[in-house]
Amino acid sequence: MGEYSVNEEMHLEAVVRQVLAHPRYQHLERGLVQALARQELAKGRTSREAVKAVRSKLHQVAASYLERPIDYSAWLERLHTLPRDRQHPQVKAFCLEMMRLHTSTRERLPYLEAFYQQALTPVGPIHSLLDLASGLNPLAIPWLPLAPDAQIVAWEIFADMVDFLNHFFTHLEITGQAELRDLSTTLPTQPFQVVFLLKTLPCLEQLDKTLSRRLVESIPADYLLVSFPTYSLGGRGKGMRVNYAQRFEQLVADKPWTIWRFDFPTELAFLVHKGGCGG
Protein backbone atom coordinates (compact mmCIF):
# COMPACT_ATOMS: atom_id res chain seq x y z
CA MET A 1 0.00 0.00 0.00
CA GLY A 2 1.50 3.34 -1.05
CA GLU A 3 1.79 6.47 1.06
CA TYR A 4 -1.26 8.07 -0.55
CA SER A 5 -3.37 5.01 0.26
CA VAL A 6 -2.16 5.05 3.87
CA ASN A 7 -3.13 8.71 4.18
CA GLU A 8 -6.46 7.93 2.57
CA GLU A 9 -7.14 5.18 5.10
CA MET A 10 -6.17 7.48 7.97
CA HIS A 11 -8.54 10.12 6.59
CA LEU A 12 -11.30 7.52 6.35
CA GLU A 13 -10.77 6.27 9.90
CA ALA A 14 -10.83 9.82 11.23
CA VAL A 15 -14.25 10.37 9.64
CA VAL A 16 -15.53 7.03 10.99
CA ARG A 17 -14.36 7.90 14.51
CA GLN A 18 -16.05 11.29 14.37
CA VAL A 19 -19.34 9.77 13.20
CA LEU A 20 -19.25 7.09 15.90
CA ALA A 21 -18.42 9.68 18.57
CA HIS A 22 -21.99 10.98 18.40
CA PRO A 23 -24.24 9.33 21.05
CA ARG A 24 -26.88 8.46 18.44
CA TYR A 25 -24.41 6.53 16.29
CA GLN A 26 -21.84 5.15 18.74
CA HIS A 27 -23.31 1.63 18.73
CA LEU A 28 -23.75 1.29 14.96
CA GLU A 29 -22.11 -1.53 13.04
CA ARG A 30 -18.73 -0.08 12.10
CA GLY A 31 -18.61 -1.53 8.58
CA LEU A 32 -21.73 0.38 7.55
CA VAL A 33 -20.29 3.66 8.81
CA GLN A 34 -17.01 2.93 7.07
CA ALA A 35 -18.71 2.14 3.75
CA LEU A 36 -20.74 5.35 3.85
CA ALA A 37 -17.68 7.40 4.81
CA ARG A 38 -15.73 5.91 1.91
CA GLN A 39 -18.53 6.86 -0.50
CA GLU A 40 -18.65 10.45 0.73
CA LEU A 41 -14.88 10.94 0.65
CA ALA A 42 -14.82 9.55 -2.91
CA LYS A 43 -17.04 12.49 -3.87
CA GLY A 44 -14.24 14.85 -2.88
CA ARG A 45 -15.84 15.99 0.36
CA THR A 46 -13.79 17.36 3.23
CA SER A 47 -13.74 15.41 6.50
CA ARG A 48 -16.25 17.79 8.03
CA GLU A 49 -18.57 17.52 5.03
CA ALA A 50 -18.23 13.72 5.00
CA VAL A 51 -19.08 13.42 8.70
CA LYS A 52 -22.18 15.56 8.22
CA ALA A 53 -23.28 13.60 5.12
CA VAL A 54 -22.76 10.20 6.77
CA ARG A 55 -24.66 11.22 9.90
CA SER A 56 -27.49 12.53 7.72
CA LYS A 57 -27.70 9.23 5.84
CA LEU A 58 -27.60 7.21 9.06
CA HIS A 59 -30.38 9.36 10.47
CA GLN A 60 -32.53 8.59 7.43
CA VAL A 61 -31.98 4.84 7.47
CA ALA A 62 -31.90 4.10 11.19
CA ALA A 63 -31.60 6.72 13.91
CA SER A 64 -34.77 8.66 13.04
CA TYR A 65 -36.85 5.68 14.20
CA LEU A 66 -35.54 6.10 17.74
CA GLU A 67 -36.72 9.40 19.21
CA ARG A 68 -34.12 9.12 21.97
CA PRO A 69 -31.44 6.60 22.98
CA ILE A 70 -32.86 3.59 24.83
CA ASP A 71 -31.61 2.99 28.38
CA TYR A 72 -31.04 -0.72 27.87
CA SER A 73 -29.54 -1.24 31.33
CA ALA A 74 -32.80 -0.13 32.95
CA TRP A 75 -34.86 -2.34 30.63
CA LEU A 76 -32.56 -5.30 31.33
CA GLU A 77 -33.12 -4.88 35.07
CA ARG A 78 -36.87 -5.05 34.47
CA LEU A 79 -36.51 -7.98 32.08
CA HIS A 80 -34.71 -10.08 34.67
CA THR A 81 -37.60 -9.66 37.15
CA LEU A 82 -40.12 -11.13 34.69
CA PRO A 83 -41.41 -14.71 34.49
CA ARG A 84 -39.86 -16.84 31.75
CA ASP A 85 -43.22 -17.70 30.20
CA ARG A 86 -43.49 -15.56 27.06
CA GLN A 87 -47.31 -15.70 27.26
CA HIS A 88 -47.41 -14.37 30.83
CA PRO A 89 -49.37 -11.06 31.07
CA GLN A 90 -46.38 -9.32 32.69
CA VAL A 91 -44.11 -10.37 29.83
CA LYS A 92 -46.59 -9.20 27.22
CA ALA A 93 -47.05 -5.87 29.01
CA PHE A 94 -43.27 -5.40 29.10
CA CYS A 95 -42.98 -6.15 25.38
CA LEU A 96 -45.79 -3.77 24.45
CA GLU A 97 -44.27 -0.98 26.54
CA MET A 98 -40.82 -1.42 25.07
CA MET A 99 -42.05 -1.63 21.48
CA ARG A 100 -43.33 1.93 21.92
CA LEU A 101 -39.71 3.13 21.97
CA HIS A 102 -39.20 2.42 18.24
CA THR A 103 -41.38 4.16 15.68
CA SER A 104 -41.75 1.12 13.44
CA THR A 105 -43.09 -1.17 16.16
CA ARG A 106 -45.07 1.58 17.91
CA GLU A 107 -47.09 2.22 14.75
CA ARG A 108 -48.03 -1.48 14.58
CA LEU A 109 -49.25 -1.81 18.18
CA PRO A 110 -52.93 -0.92 17.53
CA TYR A 111 -53.23 -3.90 15.18
CA LEU A 112 -50.32 -6.05 16.40
CA GLU A 113 -52.28 -9.25 16.96
CA ALA A 114 -54.27 -8.91 13.73
CA PHE A 115 -51.09 -8.18 11.76
CA TYR A 116 -49.40 -11.46 12.59
CA GLN A 117 -52.57 -13.55 12.65
CA GLN A 118 -53.67 -12.43 9.21
CA ALA A 119 -50.32 -12.12 7.45
CA LEU A 120 -48.99 -15.47 8.70
CA THR A 121 -52.14 -17.60 8.40
CA PRO A 122 -50.95 -19.30 5.16
CA VAL A 123 -47.64 -20.21 6.82
CA GLY A 124 -48.81 -22.31 9.76
CA PRO A 125 -46.52 -22.83 12.77
CA ILE A 126 -43.12 -21.18 12.27
CA HIS A 127 -40.14 -23.48 12.76
CA SER A 128 -37.38 -21.07 11.68
CA LEU A 129 -37.50 -17.29 11.38
CA LEU A 130 -34.97 -14.68 10.25
CA ASP A 131 -35.91 -11.08 11.09
CA LEU A 132 -33.82 -8.70 8.95
CA ALA A 133 -33.14 -5.14 10.17
CA SER A 134 -35.26 -6.27 13.08
CA GLY A 135 -35.36 -3.21 15.32
CA LEU A 136 -37.53 -4.20 18.28
CA ASN A 137 -39.70 -6.57 16.20
CA PRO A 138 -38.51 -9.62 18.21
CA LEU A 139 -40.45 -8.30 21.20
CA ALA A 140 -43.56 -9.34 19.27
CA ILE A 141 -42.54 -13.00 19.69
CA PRO A 142 -45.39 -13.64 22.21
CA TRP A 143 -47.84 -12.88 19.37
CA LEU A 144 -46.17 -15.05 16.70
CA PRO A 145 -47.48 -18.51 15.71
CA LEU A 146 -44.29 -20.32 16.68
CA ALA A 147 -43.77 -24.07 16.72
CA PRO A 148 -42.32 -25.50 19.96
CA ASP A 149 -38.98 -26.09 18.20
CA ALA A 150 -38.84 -22.62 16.61
CA GLN A 151 -35.42 -21.10 15.97
CA ILE A 152 -35.21 -17.32 15.62
CA VAL A 153 -32.40 -15.13 14.29
CA ALA A 154 -32.50 -11.32 14.21
CA TRP A 155 -30.13 -9.08 12.26
CA GLU A 156 -29.67 -5.50 13.42
CA ILE A 157 -27.06 -2.72 12.99
CA PHE A 158 -27.13 -1.30 16.55
CA ALA A 159 -24.81 -3.30 18.83
CA ASP A 160 -26.59 -2.26 22.04
CA MET A 161 -29.93 -3.41 20.61
CA VAL A 162 -28.37 -6.74 19.56
CA ASP A 163 -27.03 -7.23 23.08
CA PHE A 164 -30.44 -6.51 24.62
CA LEU A 165 -32.24 -8.87 22.23
CA ASN A 166 -29.85 -11.68 23.12
CA HIS A 167 -30.64 -11.15 26.81
CA PHE A 168 -34.34 -11.16 25.91
CA PHE A 169 -34.00 -14.45 24.02
CA THR A 170 -32.04 -16.03 26.87
CA HIS A 171 -34.46 -14.92 29.58
CA LEU A 172 -37.51 -16.22 27.71
CA GLU A 173 -35.67 -19.40 26.70
CA ILE A 174 -36.04 -18.67 23.00
CA THR A 175 -33.79 -20.74 20.74
CA GLY A 176 -31.80 -18.36 18.56
CA GLN A 177 -29.74 -15.20 18.64
CA ALA A 178 -29.48 -11.60 17.50
CA GLU A 179 -26.50 -10.72 15.30
CA LEU A 180 -24.78 -7.46 14.37
CA ARG A 181 -25.18 -7.45 10.58
CA ASP A 182 -25.33 -4.82 7.84
CA LEU A 183 -27.64 -5.88 5.02
CA SER A 184 -26.01 -3.48 2.58
CA THR A 185 -22.84 -5.61 2.64
CA THR A 186 -24.01 -9.06 3.82
CA LEU A 187 -26.91 -11.02 2.36
CA PRO A 188 -28.32 -14.05 4.19
CA THR A 189 -27.39 -17.47 2.82
CA GLN A 190 -28.78 -19.83 5.48
CA PRO A 191 -32.26 -21.14 4.59
CA PHE A 192 -35.23 -20.23 6.80
CA GLN A 193 -38.90 -21.10 6.68
CA VAL A 194 -39.89 -17.44 7.15
CA VAL A 195 -37.98 -14.19 6.68
CA PHE A 196 -39.28 -10.82 7.86
CA LEU A 197 -38.50 -7.62 5.94
CA LEU A 198 -40.79 -5.30 7.88
CA LYS A 199 -40.62 -1.67 6.69
CA THR A 200 -37.04 -2.45 5.70
CA LEU A 201 -36.77 -2.08 1.93
CA PRO A 202 -37.37 1.72 1.79
CA CYS A 203 -34.52 2.21 4.28
CA LEU A 204 -32.17 -0.09 2.40
CA GLU A 205 -32.87 1.74 -0.85
CA GLN A 206 -31.46 4.88 0.77
CA LEU A 207 -28.16 2.98 0.82
CA ASP A 208 -28.38 1.02 -2.44
CA LYS A 209 -31.18 1.23 -5.02
CA THR A 210 -30.49 -2.32 -6.22
CA LEU A 211 -30.65 -3.93 -2.79
CA SER A 212 -34.41 -4.58 -2.65
CA ARG A 213 -34.40 -6.71 -5.77
CA ARG A 214 -31.23 -8.57 -4.79
CA LEU A 215 -32.60 -9.32 -1.33
CA VAL A 216 -36.06 -10.45 -2.39
CA GLU A 217 -34.65 -12.64 -5.16
CA SER A 218 -31.76 -14.20 -3.26
CA ILE A 219 -33.09 -14.86 0.25
CA PRO A 220 -33.42 -18.64 0.70
CA ALA A 221 -36.81 -18.80 2.42
CA ASP A 222 -40.13 -20.55 1.97
CA TYR A 223 -41.96 -17.34 2.88
CA LEU A 224 -41.04 -13.66 2.92
CA LEU A 225 -43.17 -11.24 4.90
CA VAL A 226 -42.44 -7.82 3.41
CA SER A 227 -44.09 -4.62 4.60
CA PHE A 228 -44.03 -0.90 3.84
CA PRO A 229 -45.06 2.14 5.88
CA THR A 230 -48.07 4.00 4.52
CA TYR A 231 -47.31 7.19 6.44
CA SER A 232 -44.07 9.15 6.77
CA LEU A 233 -42.48 9.76 10.16
CA GLY A 234 -44.15 13.17 10.01
CA GLY A 235 -47.56 11.53 9.64
CA ARG A 236 -48.22 12.27 5.97
CA GLY A 237 -49.65 9.61 3.66
CA LYS A 238 -48.65 11.24 0.36
CA GLY A 239 -49.92 8.31 -1.72
CA MET A 240 -47.38 5.99 -0.10
CA ARG A 241 -49.67 2.95 -0.06
CA VAL A 242 -50.28 3.15 -3.81
CA ASN A 243 -46.64 3.93 -4.62
CA TYR A 244 -45.19 1.10 -2.54
CA ALA A 245 -47.76 -1.36 -3.89
CA GLN A 246 -46.77 -0.48 -7.45
CA ARG A 247 -43.06 -0.69 -6.68
CA PHE A 248 -43.38 -4.08 -5.02
CA GLU A 249 -45.55 -5.45 -7.82
CA GLN A 250 -42.85 -4.38 -10.30
CA LEU A 251 -40.23 -6.07 -8.13
CA VAL A 252 -41.97 -9.46 -8.27
CA ALA A 253 -43.78 -9.17 -11.62
CA ASP A 254 -41.73 -11.85 -13.37
CA LYS A 255 -41.63 -14.30 -10.45
CA PRO A 256 -43.62 -17.56 -10.23
CA TRP A 257 -44.44 -16.92 -6.58
CA THR A 258 -47.74 -16.92 -4.71
CA ILE A 259 -48.33 -13.51 -3.11
CA TRP A 260 -50.94 -12.35 -0.61
CA ARG A 261 -51.60 -8.66 0.08
CA PHE A 262 -52.69 -7.33 3.49
CA ASP A 263 -53.75 -3.74 4.18
CA PHE A 264 -53.41 -2.40 7.71
CA PRO A 265 -54.03 1.15 9.01
CA THR A 266 -50.40 2.33 8.78
CA GLU A 267 -48.77 -0.54 6.91
CA LEU A 268 -48.98 -2.46 3.65
CA ALA A 269 -47.81 -6.08 3.84
CA PHE A 270 -47.13 -8.82 1.32
CA LEU A 271 -46.60 -12.48 2.13
CA VAL A 272 -44.53 -14.10 -0.61
CA HIS A 273 -44.45 -17.88 -0.94
CA LYS A 274 -41.20 -18.70 -2.71
CA GLY A 275 -41.49 -22.38 -1.82
CA GLY A 276 -39.06 -25.12 -0.96
CA CYS A 277 -36.11 -22.97 0.24
CA GLY A 278 -36.40 -22.76 3.99
CA GLY A 279 -35.19 -24.86 6.85
LOZA-897921 format. One record per residue (C-alpha): x, y, z; residue in one letter. Coordinates in steps of 0.2 Angstrom, whole numbers, plus 5000, padded with zeros to 4 digits. Layout:
% residues N
XYZA;...
//
This chain:
% residues 279
500050005000M;500850174995G;500950325005E;499450404997Y;498350255001S;498950255019V;498450445021N;496850405013E;496450265025E;496950375040M;495750515033H;494350385032L;494650315049E;494650495056A;492950525048V;492250355055V;492850395073R;492050565072Q;490350495066V;490450355080L;490850485093A;489050555092H;487950475105P;486650425092R;487850335081Y;489150265094Q;488350085094H;488150065075L;488949925065E;490650005060R;490749925043G;489150025038L;489950185044V;491550155035Q;490650115019A;489650275019L;491250375024A;492150305010R;490750344997Q;490750525004E;492650555003L;492650484985A;491550624981K;492950744986G;492150805002R;493150875016T;493150775032S;491950895040R;490750885025E;490950695025A;490550675044V;488950785041K;488450685026A;488650515034V;487750565049R;486350635039S;486150465029K;486250365045L;484850475052H;483750435037Q;484050245037V;484150205056A;484250345070A;482650435065S;481650285071Y;482250305089L;481650475096E;482950465110R;484350335115P;483650185124I;484250155142D;484549965139Y;485249945157S;483649995165A;482649885153W;483749745157L;483449765175E;481649755172R;481749605160L;482649505173H;481249525186T;479949445173L;479349265172P;480149165159R;478449115151D;478349225135R;476349225136Q;476349285154H;475349455155P;476849535163Q;477949485149V;476749545136K;476549715145A;478449735146F;478549695127C;477149815122L;477949955133E;479649935125M;479049925107M;478350105110R;480150165110L;480450125091H;479350215078T;479150065067S;478549945081T;477550085090R;476550115074E;476049935073R;475449915091L;473549955088P;473449805076Y;474849705082L;473949545085E;472949555069A;474549595059F;475349435063Y;473749325063Q;473249385046Q;474849395037A;475549235044L;473949125042T;474549045026P;476248995034V;475648885049G;476748865064P;478448945061I;479948835064H;481348955058S;481349145057L;482549275051L;482049455055D;483149575045L;483449745051A;482449695065S;482349845077G;481249795091L;480149675081N;480749525091P;479849595106L;478249535096A;478749355098I;477349325111P;476149365097W;476949255084L;476349075079P;477948985083L;478148805084A;478848735100P;480548705091D;480648875083A;482348955080Q;482449135078I;483849245071V;483749435071A;484949555061W;485249725067E;486549865065I;486449935083F;487649845094A;486749895110D;485049835103M;485849665098V;486549645115D;484849675123F;483949565111L;485149425116N;484749445134H;482849445130F;483049285120F;484049205134T;482849255148H;481249195139L;482249035134E;482049075115I;483148965104T;484149085093G;485149245093Q;485349425088A;486749465077E;487649635072L;487449635053R;487349765039D;486249715025L;487049835013S;488649725013T;488049555019T;486549455012L;485849305021P;486349135014T;485649015027Q;483948945023P;482448995034F;480648955033Q;480149135036V;481049295033V;480449465039F;480849625030L;479649735039L;479749925033K;481549885029T;481649905010L;481350095009P;482750115021C;483950005012L;483650094996E;484350245004Q;485950155004L;485850054988D;484450064975K;484849884969T;484749804986L;482849774987S;482849664971R;484449574976R;483749534993L;482049484988V;482749374974E;484149294984S;483549265001I;483349075003P;481649065012A;479948975010D;479049135014Y;479549325015L;478449445024L;478849615017V;478049775023S;478049955019F;477550115029P;476050205023T;476350365032Y;478050465034S;478850495051L;477950665050G;476250585048G;475950615030R;475250485018G;475750565002K;475050424991G;476350304999M;475250155000R;474950164981V;476750204977N;477450054987Y;476149934981A;476649984963Q;478549974967R;478349804975F;477249734961E;478649784949Q;479949704959L;479049534959V;478149544942A;479149414933D;479249284948K;478249124949P;477849154967W;476149154976T;475849324984I;474549384997W;474249575000R;473749635017F;473149815021D;473349885039F;473050065045P;474850125044T;475649975035E;475549885018L;476149705019A;476449565007F;476749385011L;477749304997V;477849114995H;479449064986K;479348884991G;480548744995G;481948855001C;481848865020G;482448765034G;
//
